[in-house]
Amino acid sequence: MDAITGRLSRSGRKLIMVAAVAALAVAMAMSTRFLTPAEAEAINPAPFNSQTYAKDAFPKVTAKIKETAVDLVLLVPAVRADPAAAGAKYGHDLGSGSYAFPVKATGKVTSVDADFAVLAVPAIPAGSTVRIPLAAAISGSPVRDATGIITFGDFVDQTDFQSVANQFKLRIQTDVISKLDVASLMGKQLTVFGAYSTIGAANSYIVQPVSIEVAP
């Protein structure tokens, strides 16, 4: 009789365990929220796409640069006198004593090759060189940084932040430079809106262009 009771007890315990597991599964199913594809995408967003970001952001940055640009006639003396004060007044701090500025430059092209167009800008201090990059020296970083509307904190990491600068470089090449007849620029009057950063040689002002207007 004890053996039979023991077998029944073991069978009973198994049934209780099975019932408990089944009850737990039912409870979990009832408490589980099944997400729609849109809800799942909101919780787990797609990886960052710098090309899509730049397509939307570059026109906005261009408009902001045109709105806030400081003429090099004012900026060059200010940077020469006190870069930090000029940065605080006209630009945005890049760290390590460097600054990026939204700028405007108007002048005549005195030389042009595959890499740069050099502008003679009236009324800037002697010894200053103003150049517009046309090829390898194009950089999207000053354009990204000059307005302050795009900051490192907007991105997950340095890789995404830098990828935006890379895409801006491509935008400059396709939206600005490719529309120029470079061979005909010599002697022409240009009005350039763009970005300049103090990273680089002293008295050399490389303006990364977002807009170039060629006078007739």
PyMOL commands that set and color helices and strands:
alter all, ss='L'
color gray80, all
select helices_A, chain A and resi 2-31+37-43+50-68+72-81+83-90+141-146+152-154+158-179+182-184
alter helices_A, ss='H'
color red, helices_A
select strands_A, chain A and resi 70-71+92-95+98-112+116-120+129-133+189-197+204-206+208-214
alter strands_A, ss='S'
color yellow, strands_A
deselect
rebuild
show_as cartoon
